Amino acid sequence: MEHDASLPPEAYRLRVENGRITIQAGSPRAAFYACHTLLQAWDTKSIPVMQVDDSPTLAWRGVVEGFYGKPWTHNARLHMLDFMGAHKMNIYLYAPKDDPYHRERWREPYPSADAQRLYELVQRAQQNFIEFVFCISPGLSMVYSDPAEFEKLTAKIEAVQQMGVRSFGLLVDDIPEELQHDADKHAYTSLAHAHADLANRLNHWLKERDAQSWLIVCPTFYHNRGEPPYVRELGERTERGISIMWTGPKVVSREITPEDAELFKVAIQRKPFVWDNYPVNDYETSRLLMGPITGRTAETLQHLEALVSNPMNQAEASKVSLGTYADFLWNAEAYDPQRSWQNSIAHLVGEDALPVMWEFCKQNLWTRHWTESPPEVERAIEDWQTTGDPEPLRDVLTRLATLPRRLKQNIQNPELIEEIEPWLLRLEQISRLGLELLDQIEEEALRPSRILSQLEAIREMSEAIVCDGWIERWIRDTVEELAES
């Protein structure tokens, strides 16, 4: 292994030939990635002869833990950092909305136990060559113009700096869109003015202590194409070198085009740092989003400084989509969503369990902001309504009803099973109720009250939704229609 200064920082050359492995790397991080490529090629018996010249499409690729709701556990975060390192992701933003010391109680220092866990995360990130970004959200209550408030902010950040953190996020998202305090109304001409001033002062404070420090700002207006006056003023007033975040044209952007990115880039006068709200499900916790990332292109990435995925509250289940993000951000030109999706699932659960886990993922692809083609069961329902033949629909429902049992038999990942258990139970229960309805129709012994009461009991058991709710709707509509006739 040797350093090659002619290579970009994350690029490496890997040669396996004549019983010898040679790695030339642009940095220790690049050498780390080369070793993970070797691990991917290792089949427990041998490593193939190969030549690999590799480097990423986008410089900063990673995860922002930025959702509302129950934060990940400490162990889930540690495992996520290991996952990210293995998938050549290099930045993690700690920003859980429901960590009280991140948002509501931002002025208060972390209790010793919480601080120790945070330090362990920083250490694990460094071991995986991941830039750990500590984010703080003071915007709900901070008096921006008050020097005492700024001292409380920097005291909180200084404590984290001592853990070895050099990158910080100043998040002023999801707060009132007007200045709230009289002192700020006298000191600033606008909300953007206040936010830019705070960001500039904090950036100066950071740079005085560490010239390599990095400040990332999430603005109040974070989804648009650069039209709001706030966005343009923030871009004009905020010093270069401070990154500005963006979620795309919408909060949850089904597509981010090069044109979208260019418009926002012009407005803020720098490349945007994308906070990508997929596969996050905090806005519709009844759903899982288990598909690959789509709607972004290699050309889009040329207009971005960074892209980080905001995952689900379910850390293990999020790794299906995150694996496809890692593929796309490393080599966007070669990215194939379907191939990457299968590879990501196989990496999570193993090759043997791939078919059954893939089948489960196909039943969990929809929220109100993220839609896909209807599930297979919808076509089976439509065919039954057209032909009257129940057997194809019965076959689909039988396969879905047995899927949870087959999945549990094949997957040796208890954390994943625990996370998706509500959806497994819903899938089994609602599919079996559908089969019971088909039996009653075939036997001409429809019992509407029994079917509807069972349907209501299933709904009350949990909020989980599978197959985009098609089976529930079909059961209710069919029972009501037959009962009327």
N, C-alpha and C positions, 0 to 999 in steps of 0.2 A: 504494500500500500504506500502510495506516495502522493505528495501535494503537487498539483500542476497549476501554476499561477496563470497559465494562459486560458484556463477553463473558467466559465462563469461560476459564481459562488455555489450554486446548487447542482452543477453539472458533474458528471463522472463518466469515465470509460472503464468498462469491466471486460476482462479477457479471461476465459477459461480454456486452456490448451496445454497439451503436453504435461499433464499432471500438475499444472501450476495455475494459481489464480492471481491475477494482477489487477489492482484498482488504482486508477489515477483520478484524483478528486480535486475540485476547486475549493473545498472547505471540509472541515470535520463533518458538518451536516451532510454534505454530498457523499462522503465516505460511508456514513451511517445508512444513507439510502441505498448505496451500492450493496451493502451487506444485506439489507432487506430484500433486494432483488435476488441475491443468492439464496436466501431462505425460501423465496417463492419458487425458485427453480429446483430446490432440494426435494426429492421424493422419498426421503428416509433411507435411500440406498446410494444415490449418486447425484452428481450435478452434471448436466450436459455440457459438452463443448459449446461455447458461445462467445459472441462478441456483442457488447451492448454499449452504445453511445447515447446517453440519456440526460435530459434536462426538462424542467417544467415549462408549461405554457404560461402560467401566471405566477408571479413572484410570491404572493401571500395567499395561502389556501388553508381553510380551517373551519372552526366551529365557534359559534357564539352561544353560550348557554344563557339565553335572554328571554325565555318564556315566562308567562304568568302561571301560577299554580305551584304544586308541590315541587320544590327543587330536587335535583338528583341527590342521591346519597353520596357520601364521601367515597365509598368503594366504587360506585358507578363512575364517578369522575376520574378516579385513578385508572380504571379500566379503559375509559374513553381516551385518556391521554396515551395509553399504550397502543390502543387501536389507531389513533391518529398518527403516531410515529411510524407504525408498520405500514400505513397507507400513504406515507410521504406528505402528510399535512403538517404545516409548520406554525400555525397561530391558533391560540385558544383565548377567547374572551370570557372572563368570569363576570356575568351580569344577570344572575337570576333575580327576576323582579320581586319574588317573595322572600328573598334574604333581607330581613329588616335592616341590617347594618349596611346594606347596599343602597337602600332607597329611603324608607321612612325615617330610620334612625341613623342617617348617614353621618351625623356629627359625632356619634359615639364610637369609641374604639371597640374593636372586636374583643369579646371575652377571651381569656387565655386559651380555652379549649378550641374555640373557633379559629383563633389565630394560629394555633398549632396545626390544625387541619389545612388551613390555607397555605401555610409554609410547606406542608407535605405535598400539596398540589404543585406549588412552584418548583420544588425539587424534582418531582416526577416529570413535569414539563421539560425541565432542563435536560434530564436524562434522555428524553426523546427528541431533543433539539427543536422544541416547540417554544415559540415566543409567548410567554404568559402575559396577558393584558388584564390588569385589574381595572374594573369599571365601577364608577360611582355615579349615582343619580340624585343630585341635590335639588333639582328644579322644582319639586313640589312645595318647598318651604324656604329655600335660600333667599336671603336679601343680597343680591349680587353686588351691590355697591358698598356693603358693610365690611370694613377691613377685618373685623373680628370673625365674621363668617368665613372669609377667605383663609384666615389662620386655622380655623377648625377643619376646613377642607384639606389644607396642606399638611396638617398634623396627621390626619387619617391616612393620607397618601404616603407621608414619610414613614409611617409604621410599616407599610407594605413594601416600600423601597428597601427597607432594612432586611427584608426576606429575600432580596435579590431580584426584585421586579424593576424593570426600567421602562415599561410601556403601560400607558394608562388610557382609559376611556372616560370621557366626560359626557354623560348621557343626559340630555334635556328633552327626551321624547315623552310623549303621553303626559303632558302637563298643560295648564291653562295657556291659551294662545295670546294672552295679554299680560303685561306686567302687573303684579299683584300688590306690591308694596309702595307706599308713598315715596320712600327714599329713592327707590329705583326709578319711579316716574319722574322725579326731579333730576336724577343723574343721567338718564338715557333718553334718547329720542324714540327708541323702539325696542321690542324684544330681541331682535337680531343684534342691535347695538350692544345690549347687555350681555348676550351670549358670546359675542365676539370679544368683548372686553375681558370677560372672565376667562375665555380660552387663551387669549394672548398672555394675560398675567400668569396663568397656570403654566403655560408653555415656557415662559421666561424663568419661572421658579424651577421647573424641571431641568431645563438646560443648564442653569447655574450649578446644579448638583451633579449632572451627568450629561455630557454633550451628546451621548448616544440615545438619550431618552426619546420617547415617541408619544405624542398626544393624538388621540382619535376622538372626534366629536360626533355625537349623534344629534342632529338638530330636531327642533320641534316639528317642522314640516319636512318629513323624511321620505314621503312618497309623492312624486309628481314628475313633471318633465322640466322643472326649473322655472315654472311660471310665477309662483308666489313671490312677492317683493321680499319677504323674509329671506328666502333662499339666496337671492342675488345680493342682498345687503350683507348677509353672513359671509358669502364668498368674497366680497370686496373687502370687508373689514378684518377677516381672519387671516393671520399671517401664513405665508407659504411654509410648508413643512408640517402643518397641522392637517391631519386627514379629516375628511367629512363623509359621514355615512349616508347611505341611501338604500331604500328597499326596492327600488324600481318605480315604475309608473303607478303602482298600487301598493297597498300594505302587503298583500300577498299577490305577487306578480306572476301570473301564469306564463308570461313571456317577457323577456328583457331583450330588446333589440339593440343593435349598434346605434341606431338613430336615437333611441331613448337615452342611452348612455352618453352620447355626444351632446345632446341638449342639456342634460344635467351637468356634464363636465364644463360646458361653456358658462353655465349659470354660476357655478361655484369656483370657476377658474383653477381647477385641478381635476385629476381623475378621481371619480368617486370610489369610496370604500363600501362595497355592497354587503349589507346585512340582508341575507336572502331568507325570506320567511317560508321555507320549505325544508323539512316536512313538518314544521311546527303545527300543533293541533290544539293549542290552548284556547283558541276561539271557538272550537267545536270538539270538546273533549270526548264526545261519543264516538268519534271516528279515529281510525288509524290511517296514516298515509305511508304505504309500504311500497311505493313505486320508485322508479329511477327518476333522476332529475332530467327534465327536458325544457325546451323553450329558451335555451341559451346557446350561443354559438361561439366558435373560436373567434370570429370577428368581434363579437361583443366583448370578449375578454381583453382585446387590444385597447379598449377604452377605459379599463378599470385598473385601479391600484391594487385591489384585493377583493376576494369574495369569501364570506364565511356563511355557513349554513346555520340557521336557527332550528334545532331539532325538536322532537316531541318530548313530552314529559317522560316518555318511556325510552330510557337511554339505550337499552339493548336493541329494541325494535327499530330505533332510529338508524342503527348501523347499516341496515339494508340500503336506505337512501344515501347515507353518508359515504358508503363505499363507492357508489356511482359518482358522487361529487368528486371524490378523490381521483377517480379515473379521468373525469372530464377536465378538471383543473390542471392535472399533470400533463395530459396529452389530448387537448381538445380536438385536434384535427382527426385523430383516429377514434374518437369516442363513438361507440355504438350503444345506445341506451339498453336495448334488449340483452345484448351480450354482457354488458357491464352489470346489469341487474342480476342475471344468473350467477355471474362470478362473485358478486357481492354476497348473495344469499349463500352460495357454497362456502365462502370464507367464514361466514357467521355460524353455519350449522353443519358444515361438512358435505362432501359430494353425495354421500348416500342419502342424506335427508333433503337434498336440494329439491327433488320433484314435489314432495309433500309441502315444504315450506313455500315454494313458488306458488303452489296452488292456493295456499292461504293468503299470500300477498295479493294475488289477483282478486280476492274478495274484499280488499281494503285499499281502495285507490281514490276515494271521493270525499271531498268536503264541499261546502257551498262556494269556496273560492278556488278549489282545485278539482276539476272534473276530468273524467276519462270516458271512453266508450262504455255503454252499459255492460253489466256482467253477463256471463254465459247464461245464467238462470233467466234473465230477461228474455232472451231469444227462445228458450225452452217454454216459457210461459206464453209467449206470443204464438208459437207453433201449436201449443195445446188449445189456445183460444180459437185458432184458425181451423185445425183439423179435428179436434176432439180426441185425439190419441194421447192418452196419459203417459205412455211408457217412456218416451224421451224425457219428459219432465220428471217422472219418477226416478229415472236413472241419475239425473243431475242432483236432485234432492237427496237421494241415497248417498251419493258420493260426498256431498257437502255434510251430511249428518255424521258420516264416519270420519271426516277429515280431522276433527280434533283428537280422536283416539289415535289415528294413524300418526299424527304429528307428534303427540306426546311419546309414542313408542319409538320414534326415530330421532328425536332431538335431545341431546344431552347438554342442555343449557338451562338450568333451573331458573336463572334470573329472567331469561327471555320468556319462558313458559309462564312465570308468575305475572309478568307485565301484560301478556296478551290473554290471560285466562278469561277475563270478562267477555272478550270477543269469541273465544273458542266456545264458551258455554252458550252464548247467544246463537252462534252458528249451528250448533248441535240442536238446541231446543227449537229454534224456528224452522229448521229443515224437517225435523221429525213431526212438528205440527202440520207442516205442509203435506207430508206423506199421509198423515192421518186424515186430512181433508180430502185428498185424492181417494183414499179408501172409502170414506163415507159417500162421496159422490158416485163412485163405481158401484157401491152396494145399495145406492138409492136410500141411504139412511142418514141424511144430513142432520146434524145436531148443532144448529147455529149457536145457541147459548153456550154450549161446551167449548166450541172452537174459539169464540170471542172471549170467553172468560179466561181460557188458557193463554190467548194472545196478550190479554191485559196483564196477566200474572208474569209473563215473560218480560214485558216492558217495564214492570215495576221492579223487577229483580235487579236490573242495571240499566244504564243509559247507552250501553254499547250498541252500535249499528254495524251490520255487515251487509255485503252485497248491495250497498247504497239503499238499503231498506226495501228492495224490490219484493222480497218474499213476504214481509209483513203486509205491504200494500196489496199484493195479490190475494193473500188470505182474506183480509178484511173486505176487499171489493167483491171477491167471489162469493163469500158467505152472504153478504148483504144483497147481492144481485139474485142469488138462488133463493134466499129466504123470501124476497119480494115476489118472485115468480111462482 
